[in-house]
Amino acid sequence: MSTGLQDRVSWFQQVAELRVPVVKIISAIEELPGHWQILAAGLTFFVLCRGGGLDPHEILQRITRMEKDADAPFAKTFKAMKEYAANELND
């Protein structure tokens, strides 16, 4: 496991900086059916975490806590990314 990677993930707070990469990832799979998009993104997340020696469940918990933080300065960023994803899902 890369302790440096784990530390950087654990302490990361600049969610707004992830907006562009998130849009690029969603755009790359937008032509797939909705269920494939979700499974492909989930599997990608899983193998990236495992490849980096990180627990995917811990990362999801961290992201969930960040999203639920009512005082978070990046609440609008989360909302915008979720709306973009919802609009791109094909079913």
CNS distance restraints for C-alpha pairs under 8 A (distance, minus, plus):
assign (resid   1 and name CA) (resid   6 and name CA) 7.93 0.50 0.50
assign (resid   1 and name CA) (resid  52 and name CA) 6.30 0.50 0.50
assign (resid   1 and name CA) (resid  53 and name CA) 4.26 0.50 0.50
assign (resid   1 and name CA) (resid  54 and name CA) 7.08 0.50 0.50
assign (resid   2 and name CA) (resid   6 and name CA) 6.25 0.50 0.50
assign (resid   2 and name CA) (resid  52 and name CA) 6.51 0.50 0.50
assign (resid   2 and name CA) (resid  53 and name CA) 6.43 0.50 0.50
assign (resid   3 and name CA) (resid   7 and name CA) 5.99 0.50 0.50
assign (resid   4 and name CA) (resid   8 and name CA) 6.15 0.50 0.50
assign (resid   5 and name CA) (resid   9 and name CA) 6.16 0.50 0.50
assign (resid   5 and name CA) (resid  52 and name CA) 7.31 0.50 0.50
assign (resid   6 and name CA) (resid  10 and name CA) 6.00 0.50 0.50
assign (resid   6 and name CA) (resid  54 and name CA) 6.72 0.50 0.50
assign (resid   7 and name CA) (resid  11 and name CA) 6.10 0.50 0.50
assign (resid   8 and name CA) (resid  12 and name CA) 5.84 0.50 0.50
assign (resid  10 and name CA) (resid  62 and name CA) 7.84 0.50 0.50
assign (resid  14 and name CA) (resid  18 and name CA) 7.38 0.50 0.50
assign (resid  14 and name CA) (resid  74 and name CA) 7.94 0.50 0.50
assign (resid  15 and name CA) (resid  19 and name CA) 7.18 0.50 0.50
assign (resid  15 and name CA) (resid  74 and name CA) 6.21 0.50 0.50
assign (resid  15 and name CA) (resid  77 and name CA) 7.24 0.50 0.50
assign (resid  15 and name CA) (resid  78 and name CA) 7.96 0.50 0.50
assign (resid  16 and name CA) (resid  74 and name CA) 6.18 0.50 0.50
assign (resid  16 and name CA) (resid  77 and name CA) 5.81 0.50 0.50
assign (resid  18 and name CA) (resid  22 and name CA) 5.98 0.50 0.50
assign (resid  19 and name CA) (resid  23 and name CA) 6.21 0.50 0.50
assign (resid  19 and name CA) (resid  77 and name CA) 7.06 0.50 0.50
assign (resid  19 and name CA) (resid  81 and name CA) 6.77 0.50 0.50
assign (resid  20 and name CA) (resid  24 and name CA) 6.21 0.50 0.50
assign (resid  21 and name CA) (resid  25 and name CA) 6.20 0.50 0.50
assign (resid  22 and name CA) (resid  26 and name CA) 6.20 0.50 0.50
assign (resid  22 and name CA) (resid  81 and name CA) 7.41 0.50 0.50
assign (resid  23 and name CA) (resid  27 and name CA) 5.92 0.50 0.50
assign (resid  23 and name CA) (resid  81 and name CA) 7.38 0.50 0.50
assign (resid  23 and name CA) (resid  84 and name CA) 7.65 0.50 0.50
assign (resid  24 and name CA) (resid  28 and name CA) 6.10 0.50 0.50
assign (resid  25 and name CA) (resid  29 and name CA) 6.84 0.50 0.50
assign (resid  26 and name CA) (resid  30 and name CA) 5.96 0.50 0.50
assign (resid  26 and name CA) (resid  85 and name CA) 6.72 0.50 0.50
assign (resid  26 and name CA) (resid  88 and name CA) 7.45 0.50 0.50
assign (resid  27 and name CA) (resid  88 and name CA) 7.70 0.50 0.50
assign (resid  29 and name CA) (resid  37 and name CA) 5.99 0.50 0.50
assign (resid  30 and name CA) (resid  37 and name CA) 6.96 0.50 0.50
assign (resid  30 and name CA) (resid  88 and name CA) 5.76 0.50 0.50
assign (resid  30 and name CA) (resid  89 and name CA) 6.58 0.50 0.50
assign (resid  30 and name CA) (resid  90 and name CA) 7.15 0.50 0.50
assign (resid  31 and name CA) (resid  90 and name CA) 7.25 0.50 0.50
assign (resid  32 and name CA) (resid  36 and name CA) 6.04 0.50 0.50
assign (resid  32 and name CA) (resid  37 and name CA) 5.87 0.50 0.50
assign (resid  32 and name CA) (resid  90 and name CA) 6.80 0.50 0.50
assign (resid  33 and name CA) (resid  37 and name CA) 6.27 0.50 0.50
assign (resid  33 and name CA) (resid  89 and name CA) 7.23 0.50 0.50
assign (resid  33 and name CA) (resid  90 and name CA) 4.94 0.50 0.50
assign (resid  33 and name CA) (resid  91 and name CA) 5.25 0.50 0.50
assign (resid  34 and name CA) (resid  38 and name CA) 6.39 0.50 0.50
assign (resid  34 and name CA) (resid  89 and name CA) 4.82 0.50 0.50
assign (resid  34 and name CA) (resid  90 and name CA) 4.38 0.50 0.50
assign (resid  34 and name CA) (resid  91 and name CA) 4.81 0.50 0.50
assign (resid  35 and name CA) (resid  39 and name CA) 6.18 0.50 0.50
assign (resid  35 and name CA) (resid  91 and name CA) 7.23 0.50 0.50
assign (resid  36 and name CA) (resid  40 and name CA) 5.71 0.50 0.50
assign (resid  37 and name CA) (resid  41 and name CA) 6.00 0.50 0.50
assign (resid  37 and name CA) (resid  89 and name CA) 7.23 0.50 0.50
assign (resid  38 and name CA) (resid  42 and name CA) 5.94 0.50 0.50
assign (resid  39 and name CA) (resid  43 and name CA) 5.95 0.50 0.50
assign (resid  40 and name CA) (resid  44 and name CA) 6.03 0.50 0.50
assign (resid  41 and name CA) (resid  45 and name CA) 6.11 0.50 0.50
assign (resid  42 and name CA) (resid  46 and name CA) 6.12 0.50 0.50
assign (resid  43 and name CA) (resid  47 and name CA) 6.12 0.50 0.50
assign (resid  44 and name CA) (resid  48 and name CA) 6.05 0.50 0.50
assign (resid  45 and name CA) (resid  49 and name CA) 6.14 0.50 0.50
assign (resid  45 and name CA) (resid  56 and name CA) 7.48 0.50 0.50
assign (resid  46 and name CA) (resid  50 and name CA) 6.13 0.50 0.50
assign (resid  46 and name CA) (resid  56 and name CA) 5.92 0.50 0.50
assign (resid  47 and name CA) (resid  51 and name CA) 5.71 0.50 0.50
assign (resid  48 and name CA) (resid  52 and name CA) 6.11 0.50 0.50
assign (resid  49 and name CA) (resid  53 and name CA) 6.18 0.50 0.50
assign (resid  49 and name CA) (resid  54 and name CA) 4.80 0.50 0.50
assign (resid  49 and name CA) (resid  55 and name CA) 6.24 0.50 0.50
assign (resid  49 and name CA) (resid  56 and name CA) 5.55 0.50 0.50
assign (resid  50 and name CA) (resid  54 and name CA) 5.47 0.50 0.50
assign (resid  50 and name CA) (resid  55 and name CA) 6.60 0.50 0.50
assign (resid  50 and name CA) (resid  56 and name CA) 7.14 0.50 0.50
assign (resid  54 and name CA) (resid  58 and name CA) 7.91 0.50 0.50
assign (resid  54 and name CA) (resid  59 and name CA) 7.67 0.50 0.50
assign (resid  55 and name CA) (resid  59 and name CA) 6.49 0.50 0.50
assign (resid  56 and name CA) (resid  60 and name CA) 6.21 0.50 0.50
assign (resid  57 and name CA) (resid  61 and name CA) 6.21 0.50 0.50
assign (resid  58 and name CA) (resid  62 and name CA) 6.21 0.50 0.50
assign (resid  59 and name CA) (resid  63 and name CA) 6.24 0.50 0.50
assign (resid  60 and name CA) (resid  64 and name CA) 6.04 0.50 0.50
assign (resid  61 and name CA) (resid  65 and name CA) 6.17 0.50 0.50
assign (resid  62 and name CA) (resid  66 and name CA) 6.23 0.50 0.50
assign (resid  63 and name CA) (resid  67 and name CA) 6.18 0.50 0.50
assign (resid  64 and name CA) (resid  68 and name CA) 6.17 0.50 0.50
assign (resid  65 and name CA) (resid  69 and name CA) 6.21 0.50 0.50
assign (resid  66 and name CA) (resid  72 and name CA) 7.34 0.50 0.50
assign (resid  67 and name CA) (resid  72 and name CA) 7.64 0.50 0.50
assign (resid  67 and name CA) (resid  75 and name CA) 6.54 0.50 0.50
assign (resid  67 and name CA) (resid  78 and name CA) 6.71 0.50 0.50
assign (resid  69 and name CA) (resid  75 and name CA) 7.82 0.50 0.50
assign (resid  70 and name CA) (resid  75 and name CA) 7.49 0.50 0.50
assign (resid  71 and name CA) (resid  75 and name CA) 7.85 0.50 0.50
assign (resid  74 and name CA) (resid  78 and name CA) 6.48 0.50 0.50
assign (resid  75 and name CA) (resid  79 and name CA) 6.32 0.50 0.50
assign (resid  76 and name CA) (resid  80 and name CA) 6.08 0.50 0.50
assign (resid  77 and name CA) (resid  81 and name CA) 6.16 0.50 0.50
assign (resid  78 and name CA) (resid  82 and name CA) 6.12 0.50 0.50
assign (resid  79 and name CA) (resid  83 and name CA) 6.14 0.50 0.50
assign (resid  80 and name CA) (resid  84 and name CA) 6.14 0.50 0.50
assign (resid  81 and name CA) (resid  85 and name CA) 6.15 0.50 0.50
assign (resid  82 and name CA) (resid  86 and name CA) 6.10 0.50 0.50
assign (resid  83 and name CA) (resid  87 and name CA) 6.24 0.50 0.50
assign (resid  84 and name CA) (resid  88 and name CA) 6.33 0.50 0.50
assign (resid  85 and name CA) (resid  89 and name CA) 6.29 0.50 0.50
